[in-house]
Amino acid sequence: MYKSVDSYSANHGPVYNHRLIVAIFFFIYIIIIAFFMVNIFVGFVIVTFQNEGEQEYKNCELDKNQVWACLLCVRSSPYVTVLVVVAIQFYDDVGRHSLQ
């Protein structure tokens, strides 16, 4: 990178920091390439984990989400049993109410 930044023209010696646009190009190039390499690596890891996860349900007629839904239904139970008691009010002929 330093030699390309210091280059001047053919048959001339190097000039210190003559072409700074080349340094900017190299800097942007390195950042973009690093981003794409990380992106490819992360994509490869995700695809590999998805394939390994699907191998577990290879011989099953249900897909992974359906299996998890069935397991959730089978394993679920209420946390608290609630007994609801309702008080019924009866009104007599005069309009007074009495609780029974």
For each residue, the residues with C-beta under 8 A, 3 or more apart:
1: 4 5 22 23 26
2: 5 6
3: 6 7 14
4: 1 7 19 22 26
5: 1 2 17 18 19 20 22 23
6: 2 3 14 15 16 17 18 19
7: 3 4 14 18 19
8: 12 13 14 15 18
9: 12
10:
11:
12: 8 9 15
13: 8
14: 3 6 7 8 18
15: 6 8 12 18
16: 6
17: 5 6 20 23
18: 5 6 7 8 14 15
19: 4 5 6 7 22 23
20: 5 17 23 24
21: 24 25
22: 1 4 5 19 25 26
23: 1 5 17 19 20 26 27
24: 20 21 27 28
25: 21 22 28 29
26: 1 4 22 23 29 30
27: 23 24 30 31
28: 24 25 31 32
29: 25 26 32 33
30: 26 27 33 34
31: 27 28 34 35
32: 28 29 35 36
33: 29 30 36 37
34: 30 31 37 38
35: 31 32 38 39
36: 32 33 39 40
37: 33 34 40 41
38: 34 35 41 42
39: 35 36 42 43
40: 36 37 43 44
41: 37 38 44 45
42: 38 39 45 46
43: 39 40 46 47
44: 40 41 47 48
45: 41 42 48 49
46: 42 43 49 50
47: 43 44 50 51
48: 44 45 51 52
49: 45 46 52 53
50: 46 47 53 54
51: 47 48 54 55
52: 48 49 55 56
53: 49 50 56 64
54: 50 51 57 58 64
55: 51 52 58
56: 52 53 64
57: 54 60 62 63 64 67
58: 54 55
59:
60: 57 63 67
61:
62: 57 66 67 70
63: 57 60 66 67
64: 53 54 56 57 67 68
65: 68 69
66: 62 63 69 70
67: 57 60 62 63 64 70 71
68: 64 65 71 72
69: 65 66 72 73
70: 62 66 67 73 74
71: 67 68 74 75
72: 68 69 75 76
73: 69 70 76
74: 70 71
75: 71 72
76: 72 73
77:
78: 81
79:
80:
81: 78
82:
83:
84:
85:
86:
87: 99
88: 100
89: 97 98 99 100
90: 97 98 100
91: 95 96 97 98
92: 95 96 97 98
93:
94:
95: 91 92
96: 91 92
97: 89 90 91 92
98: 89 90 91 92
99: 87 89
100: 88 89 90
